[in-house]
Amino acid sequence: MYCNHKIRVGWIATGLAVAWLGWHVITVPVYGQPEAESVHHRGDLIAIQLPGDSTGERVIIVDSQRRSIAVYHISKDQGKIRLESMRNIESDLRMTSFNSHSPTPEEVRLGLER
């Protein structure tokens, strides 16, 4: 358990380093709201820096191998980093639809089979 915790802390530190310091990698545009200020990709980690507000900024770390997403808040005044949420999305990605409108993926599939 302790070793696993050290590995997890190492991954988080690596991800934050990607987002905060910025590596010399290709920046990928992100479409949607809010628009990301920067996106960095290295190996299995994707770091997305969101625009800040009066309290600080948010950084999203996506681990594509572990299929996990972590959201951090970095305070503007003290620079403290706080984990806001963490989620493994593997089960989410197995769903065929959620909160979607017609036609659902199943309805489209059935229509194509006719």
VENTAWO-V614541 format. One record per pair of residues at least 12 apart in sequence whose C-alpha atoms are under 8 Angstrom apart, sorted by the first residue. I is the first residue (numbers start at 1). J is the second residue. Records with the same first field share a line. If there is no record, write none. Layout:
BEGIN
I=J, J
END
This chain:
BEGIN
15=45, 46, 47, 61
16=47, 59, 61
18=40, 41, 42, 47
19=39, 40, 47, 48, 49, 59
22=40
23=40
25=40, 41, 42
26=40, 41
27=39, 40, 41
28=40
34=50, 51
35=50, 51
36=48, 49, 50, 51
37=49, 50, 51
38=50
44=63, 64, 65
45=61, 62, 63, 64
46=61, 62, 63, 64
47=59, 60, 61, 62
48=60, 61
54=76
55=75, 76, 77
56=73, 74, 75, 76, 77
57=73, 74, 75, 76
58=71, 72, 73, 74
59=71, 72, 73, 74
60=72
66=88
67=88, 89, 90
68=86, 87, 88, 89, 90
69=86, 87, 88, 89
70=83, 84, 85, 86, 87
71=83, 84, 85, 86
72=84, 85
END
